């Protein structure tokens, strides 16, 4: 089971996140998303409770919506198969432009 390690979002935006397997399975795989860390007690991202990967397929996607600035770590796990799920870190920022400007200034400064 694989997924991106980090997903960066701008506050108020949404993105599709792809989860994939190397080989297709004979039955539908139910993937549960469990928040293991949040930088705020309030909702930072909106996630589905579970994602289904249909039998015979190797990829599926789910939508995530950024509600507030912060970071959330989500652990993906399966109930019907013993697959070790990856962790996805969602980073929600005010503006993507500010993020890139900060990186450029950091490189110039050092």
C-alpha positions in Angstrom: 0.0 0.0 0.0 1.6 3.3 -1.0 0.5 7.0 -0.8 2.4 10.3 -0.9 4.4 11.1 2.2 3.4 14.8 2.2 0.5 16.6 0.7 0.7 20.5 0.8 -2.5 22.4 0.4 -3.5 26.1 0.5 -6.2 26.9 3.1 -9.6 26.6 1.5 -8.4 24.4 -1.4 -8.9 20.7 -2.1 -6.8 18.0 -3.7 -7.1 14.4 -4.8 -4.8 11.9 -3.1 -4.0 8.6 -4.8 -3.5 5.4 -2.9 -2.1 2.4 -4.8 -1.1 -1.3 -4.6 1.6 -3.1 -6.6 -0.8 -6.0 -7.5 -4.6 -6.0 -7.7 -6.6 -8.0 -5.1 -9.4 -10.4 -5.6 -11.8 -8.4 -3.4 -12.5 -4.8 -2.5 -9.9 -3.3 -0.1 -11.3 -1.0 2.6 -8.8 1.6 3.8 -9.5 3.5 7.0 -8.0 6.9 7.6 -6.9 7.5 11.2 -5.7 10.9 12.3 -2.7 10.2 14.6 -1.5 13.8 15.1 -3.0 17.3 14.6 -1.3 20.6 15.3 -4.7 22.1 16.4 -7.7 20.7 18.2 -10.0 22.1 15.5 -10.5 20.6 12.1 -7.6 21.3 9.7 -8.6 19.0 6.9 -11.8 17.2 5.8 -11.1 13.5 5.1 -13.4 10.6 4.3 -13.8 8.0 7.1 -12.7 5.3 4.6 -11.6 4.7 1.0 -12.4 1.7 -1.1 -10.0 0.1 -3.6 -12.2 -2.0 -5.9 -11.3 -5.7 -6.6 -9.0 -6.0 -9.7 -7.8 -2.4 -9.4 -4.4 -1.0 -8.3 -5.3 2.6 -7.7 -8.0 4.7 -6.0 -8.2 8.3 -5.0 -9.9 10.4 -2.3 -10.5 14.1 -1.9 -9.1 16.1 1.0 -10.3 19.7 1.7 -8.2 22.1 3.7 -10.2 24.0 6.3 -7.5 25.7 8.4 -3.8 26.3 8.6 -1.8 23.5 10.3 -0.5 20.0 10.0 -2.2 16.6 10.3 -0.7 13.2 10.2 -3.0 10.4 8.9 -2.3 6.6 9.2 -3.9 4.4 6.5 -4.8 0.9 7.6 -6.9 -2.0 6.3 -9.2 -4.3 8.2 -9.7 -7.1 5.7 -6.0 -7.5 4.7 -2.9 -7.4 6.8 -1.3 -4.5 4.9 0.9 -2.0 6.6 -0.4 1.4 5.7 1.7 4.5 5.1 1.4 7.8 6.9 0.4 10.9 5.0 1.3 14.3 6.4 -1.1 17.1 5.3 0.4 20.6 5.5 -2.1 23.4 5.1 -0.6 26.9 4.6 -2.0 30.3 4.0 -0.6 30.6 0.5 1.6 28.5 -1.8 3.2 31.7 -3.0 4.3 32.6 0.5 5.8 29.1 0.9 7.9 29.4 -2.2 9.0 32.9 -1.4 10.1 31.7 2.0 12.2 28.9 0.5 13.8 31.4 -2.0 14.6 33.9 0.8 16.0 31.0 2.9 18.4 30.0 0.0 19.5 33.6 -0.6 20.1 34.2 3.1 22.3 31.2 3.5 
